[in-house]
Amino acid sequence: WRPKTEDGKFRWILFDLDWSYGYQRTRLGPEDENTYKGNTLTWALGEDKVITGTMLRKLLDNDQFRIEFINRSADYLNTVFESEHVKQLISKTQKHLETEMPRHYDRFKSDPISKWYEYIMIVENFAQNRPFYMRKYIKEYFGLSKTVKINTEINLANSGKIKINHININDSSWQGEYFSDIPVTLSAIPNI
C-alpha cells in the first residue's frame, strides 16, 4: 500500500502470520510443504503469483537489490531467526503464559491443555530446522554454490565492534553463515 500523494512511499502489510512457524501443520497435516521444509521462497515468487510475487520478482532483476535481499536474508537467519535465539523467545513466552493457559483452555477450548504443549513443540521444531532449509532454498533459487561460516573475534574488551552488512556485533566472538557467491560488507568500528 502507499498513500496516494506525490511523495507516497510503498509500505508492506503483513497478514496471516498465524500460519507461520509450522502452525499450518496443525490444520493441514505433517506433509513437508506444510512444515519447516516448505519452499516458501519459490512459492511466493512463482509466476502464478501475479499480485503477490510480481513486484519482488521485478526488484530481484536488479543486481544490487538481489545482493541486498540475499545478504539481508542471511543477516536475519544469523540473528532474529537463529534457532537458539528463537527457541529462547518461545521459552520466555511459554513461561509468561503458562499459568494462564489452563484457565484459557477450560473456558474457550474443547481440546486438553496438552494440545498447547504440542503447538509449542511444533514451533520449537520449526525454529530448529527452518534456517537450514531457507539457506538451501536461497541457494537453489539464486543459483548460489554454497554457504561459508564467518567468524569474528574482538580481542580487547571495549575496543570496538564489528559490523557485517546490517548487523552490529558486540560479542567478543561471533559466527554467522553467508553465501559464498555474494559480497559481504565487513567493517571494524572503534570505540571513541
N, C-alpha and C positions, 0 to 999 in steps of 0.2 A: 504494500500500500504506500501511497505518498500523498501529502497534501496537494490539492490542485491549485498551487501557487507557482509563480515563475521560478522560485528557488526551492520548491519542494523536493526533498530527497526521498528516495525509496527506503522503506523500512521493512523489516521482516516480522511476520507474526508466526509464533509457534502455537500449534494446537495439537490435540490428540496425544499429548505426552503420556497419558495413561496407558498407551500401547507400547511404551518404550521399556527397555531393560528386561525383556523376557516376559512381561506381563501377558502379552497376547497368547503365550503358550497355554495359559490357564483357560482360555476360551477356544483356541483352535487346535490344541494338541501339541505333542512334542516334536513335530516334524522340524527338520533343520531350518527351513525357511522361516519358521516362527520362533526361532531361538537365536542365541548368540552367533550361530553360523550363517544367518541370513545375509545375503549380499545386498544390503540396502543401498549401497552406492550405485551399483548398476541398475537396480530397480528405480531409484529416484531420478537417474539421468537417462532412462530409457526413452527411445524415440516416441513411444506411445504416451509419454507423459508431456503432452503438448503444453498444458497450462503450467504444471509444476516444474518441469525439467528444462524447458527451452532456454530460459534466461541463464541458468547456471551453465548449461552446455555451451551457450554462446560466449559467456565470460571465460570459460576454460579454453576457448580457442586462442585467447591472448596468453602468450608465453609467461609474461610477468605475473598475471593473475593465477595461472596454473601453478607456478612455482610457489607463490604465496599460499594458495589453497593447500597444496601438499605439505608445505612446512608448517602451516597453522594446524593442520590435522595432526601432524607429528607432535607439535608442541602440546596440544590438548591430550593426546594419548600418553604423553610423558608427565602430565601434571593432573588436571582435573579428572581425567578418565583413567588414570593409572590405577591398576587393580587394587593395590593396598590402600590407596587414598579413598577410593570409592567404598571399599568394604568398611573402612573406619567410619565413614559418614553413615552407612547403613546401620552399623552397630550403635552409633550415637543416637540415631533416630529411633531405633528399636528400643533402646533403654529409656528414651524420653517418653515413648508411647506405651510401653509395656504394662504399666499399672492400670491404664485406662482401657486397654483393648478388651479384656474380658467383659466389662460392662457394655462396651460398644457392640460386641458380638451378641451378647444376651439380648440387647434391645433391638438391633437392626438386622442381624444376620440369621439365616437358618443353618449355616454351617457351624461346626465347632471351632473354637479358638485355635485348634491345631492347624486349621486352614491358613490362618495368618502366618504361622511359622513356616508353612510350605511356601507361601509367597516370598517370605524373606529369603529362604534358601534359593528360590528361583533368581531373585535379583543378585544375590551374592555370587551364584554360579555365572550369571551373565557378566558381572563385573570382573570376575576372574578370567574368563575366556574371551570376551569380546575384543580386547585390544589386538590379540594375535590375528584374529580374522579380519579386523578392519585394516591392519597393515597389509595383509595378504591381498585384500580386495583393492586397496590403493595401488599396490604394485601391479596387479593384473590390469586394472582399468587404464593406468597411465603408462604401461609397458616399462616399468622400472625393474632393474635387475635384482637388487637385494637391499636389505637394511644393514646398517652398521651401528655399533654402540659408540657413543661419545661419552667419555669420562672426563670430568673436570675435578680439579683439586685446588683449593686455596690453602697455601701452606702457613701463612701468617694470619693469626686472628686479627680482625678489624682492618685488614689491608685493602679490602675492596670486595667487589663481587664480579661475577661473570654473567654475561648476557648472551643467550643463544636465541636467535630470532627474536621472539617476543617474551621470552622467559628470563626474569631476573633471578639468578641462582645465588642464594645467600648461604647455602650449606657449605661446609668445608669440603665435602666431596659429594658428587652427584653423577648419576648415569642416566642417559636417555638413548632412545633408538630413533635413528633418522634414515632417510632414503639416500643411498649412495649416489644416485644419478642427479640429485637436486642440491644446488649450493646452499649451504647453511651460513648464516651470519653469526660470527662469534666475536664478542667484544670483552675486553678487560676494563672494568670501571673502578678506578682507585677511590678510596675514601679520602675526602679532602678535609 
